[in-house]
Amino acid sequence: MASDMDQPSLGDFMPGAAAPGEDFKATAGEPLVAGTRVASEPEVVEALQRVYDPEIPVDIYELGLIYEIDIRENGDVFILMSLTAPGCPVAGEMPGQVADMVALVGGIGRVEVKLVWDPPWTPERMSEDARLALGMI
């Protein structure tokens, strides 16, 4: 029986990006000045819809790669995301691109993007628009 130690980790696909047993994270932005209006989730989603998987002509939000968006009272944002496959060639770049794009939104402070593989992404996570764009409907 295989143990968790036998399973590939993110570090196996992105050497140097994360130590064994650690998650890959990217950060961007600066703390908001007190009293600044905090951006809404639709504003963050709009920013996420500007980030595309380079191999699939659909944005990462419609692909279902964004698992969680947590906008805190101080304007900081935590995003939990995955990729279509652990061997994705942009695995080391995509979280940083996401953090940078969201940090550009007015009313957003620090952004932390955490890349996870569990639960694994499946095509069922795609929106109907994404499936239509890819000819899956």
C-alpha positions in Angstrom: 0.0 0.0 0.0 1.4 3.4 -1.0 1.7 6.1 1.7 1.3 9.8 1.3 5.1 10.0 1.1 5.0 8.0 -2.1 2.6 10.4 -3.8 4.0 13.1 -6.0 4.0 16.6 -4.5 3.9 20.0 -6.0 7.7 20.2 -5.6 8.1 17.2 -7.9 6.6 19.3 -10.7 8.1 22.7 -9.7 11.5 22.1 -8.2 12.5 24.8 -5.8 9.0 26.4 -5.7 7.8 24.6 -2.6 9.6 22.4 -0.1 8.2 18.9 0.4 5.0 19.0 2.3 4.5 22.8 1.8 2.0 24.6 -0.4 2.9 26.9 -3.2 1.9 30.5 -2.6 2.2 33.7 -4.4 1.6 37.2 -2.9 1.1 40.7 -4.3 -0.2 44.1 -3.2 0.1 46.3 -0.2 -2.1 46.9 2.8 -5.0 49.3 2.3 -5.1 52.6 4.0 -7.6 52.6 6.8 -11.0 53.8 5.6 -10.5 52.8 2.0 -13.5 51.1 0.3 -12.9 47.4 0.0 -13.6 45.8 -3.4 -16.5 43.4 -3.9 -16.3 39.8 -5.0 -17.6 40.7 -8.5 -14.7 43.1 -8.9 -12.2 40.4 -8.0 -14.0 37.9 -10.3 -13.7 40.4 -13.1 -9.9 40.6 -12.6 -9.7 36.8 -12.5 -11.5 36.6 -15.8 -8.6 38.5 -17.4 -6.2 35.6 -16.6 -6.2 32.9 -19.2 -4.7 29.4 -19.3 -2.2 29.7 -22.1 -3.2 26.3 -23.6 -7.0 26.8 -23.3 -8.7 29.9 -24.7 -10.9 30.3 -21.6 -10.2 32.4 -18.5 -9.3 30.6 -15.3 -12.5 31.6 -13.5 -14.7 30.1 -16.1 -12.5 27.0 -16.3 -13.3 26.4 -12.6 -9.7 26.8 -11.4 -10.7 29.2 -8.6 -11.8 27.2 -5.6 -12.2 30.0 -3.1 -12.2 33.8 -2.9 -12.0 35.3 0.6 -12.1 39.1 0.8 -11.3 40.2 4.3 -12.6 43.3 6.1 -9.2 45.1 5.6 -9.2 44.4 1.9 -6.8 41.6 1.9 -7.7 38.7 -0.3 -7.0 35.0 -0.1 -7.5 32.8 -3.2 -7.4 29.1 -3.4 -6.8 27.7 -6.9 -5.8 24.7 -8.9 -4.6 24.1 -12.4 -5.9 21.7 -15.0 -3.0 19.2 -14.3 0.0 19.0 -12.0 2.3 19.0 -15.0 0.9 22.3 -16.3 3.8 24.3 -17.8 2.6 27.5 -16.1 2.3 26.0 -12.6 5.2 28.2 -11.4 3.9 31.3 -13.0 0.1 31.2 -12.8 -0.4 31.9 -9.1 1.8 35.0 -9.3 -0.1 36.2 -12.4 -3.4 35.8 -10.5 -2.0 37.6 -7.4 -0.7 40.5 -9.5 -4.0 40.9 -11.5 -6.2 40.9 -8.4 -3.8 43.3 -6.6 -4.5 45.9 -9.4 -8.2 46.1 -8.4 -9.0 49.3 -6.5 -9.9 48.4 -2.9 -7.7 45.4 -2.6 -4.8 45.1 -0.2 -2.5 42.2 0.1 -3.3 39.2 -2.1 -2.3 35.6 -1.3 -2.9 32.9 -3.9 -2.5 29.3 -2.7 -2.1 26.5 -5.4 -3.6 23.2 -4.4 -4.2 19.8 -6.1 -6.8 18.5 -3.7 -9.5 18.3 -4.7 -8.2 17.7 -8.2 -9.6 19.9 -11.0 -12.0 18.1 -13.4 -13.9 19.4 -16.5 -17.1 19.3 -14.5 -15.8 22.4 -12.7 -16.1 24.5 -15.9 -18.9 26.9 -16.4 -21.5 26.4 -19.1 -19.9 29.3 -21.0 -16.5 27.6 -20.9 -17.9 24.3 -22.1 -19.6 26.1 -25.0 -16.4 28.0 -25.9 -14.5 24.7 -26.0 -17.2 22.9 -28.0 -18.1 20.6 -25.2 -21.8 21.3 -25.4 
